[in-house]
Amino acid sequence: MIYGKMWCVVRPSFGVPLLIGAVAVGSFAVHLALLTHTDWVPRFLNGGPPAAKAALVVPAAEVAAVPAPQAEKL
């Protein structure tokens, strides 16, 4: 363990709850920020309608119009 000697200074009965509490506070802060700064998370958690998905299919005419890359000769 890298910080094994830390427990010679800080008692584990104090340090472990402090570490777990810091992780809990950080996690709560991240989730609160997601809820207050996005519009899709509250709708998702409340069971709102799904957002429209972007089309992933490219029309064949657009694919044919793109030239194939040419290999460079050294």
C-alpha atoms as one frame of an Amber mdcrd trajectory, in Angstrom:
protein
   0.000   0.000   0.000   1.398   3.382  -0.970   0.030   5.302   1.997   0.325
   2.535   4.592   2.221   4.785   7.038  -0.688   7.248   7.027  -2.489   5.015
   9.541   0.363   5.659  12.010  -0.757   9.318  12.081  -4.514   9.028  11.475
  -6.466   6.413  13.381  -8.432   4.056  11.084 -11.526   4.594  13.228 -11.399
   8.243  12.095  -9.838   7.971   8.625 -12.006   5.227   7.125 -15.340   6.938
   7.895 -13.855  10.221   6.693 -12.838   8.605   3.382 -16.213   6.915   2.921
 -17.989  10.169   3.791 -15.907  12.104   1.248 -16.827   9.595  -1.470 -20.511
   9.846  -0.519 -20.473  13.657  -0.576 -18.681  13.676  -3.940 -21.151  11.224
  -5.431 -24.091  13.249  -4.132 -22.623  16.429  -5.610 -22.190  14.822  -9.034
 -25.750  13.480  -9.058 -27.159  16.808  -7.911 -25.246  18.596 -10.675 -26.653
  16.169 -13.258 -30.176  16.767 -12.026 -29.915  20.542 -11.977 -27.843  21.169
 -15.120 -29.377  18.753 -17.628 -32.887  18.441 -18.962 -32.854  14.755 -19.940
 -31.929  13.183 -16.569 -35.042  14.379 -14.705 -37.244  13.282 -17.622 -35.506
   9.885 -17.676 -35.922   9.387 -13.935 -39.589  10.435 -14.089 -40.331   8.091
 -16.994 -40.737  10.758 -19.638 -40.982   9.970 -23.338 -37.717   8.994 -25.008
 -35.972  11.601 -27.107 -36.008  11.287 -30.874 -33.019   9.340 -32.103 -30.794
  10.681 -34.817 -30.831   8.837 -38.107 -27.836   6.523 -38.352 -28.532   5.467
 -41.930 -26.746   7.481 -44.617 -28.522   7.601 -47.985 -26.731   5.705 -50.769
 -26.499   8.852 -52.926 -24.398  10.588 -50.252 -22.105   7.585 -49.877 -21.531
   7.401 -53.632 -20.711  11.125 -53.782 -17.792  10.804 -51.338 -14.535   9.973
 -53.161 -12.488   7.056 -51.875  -9.194   8.014 -50.216  -6.117   7.558 -52.335
  -3.043   5.808 -50.992   0.029   8.012 -50.972   3.205   6.691 -52.580   6.482
   7.376 -50.871
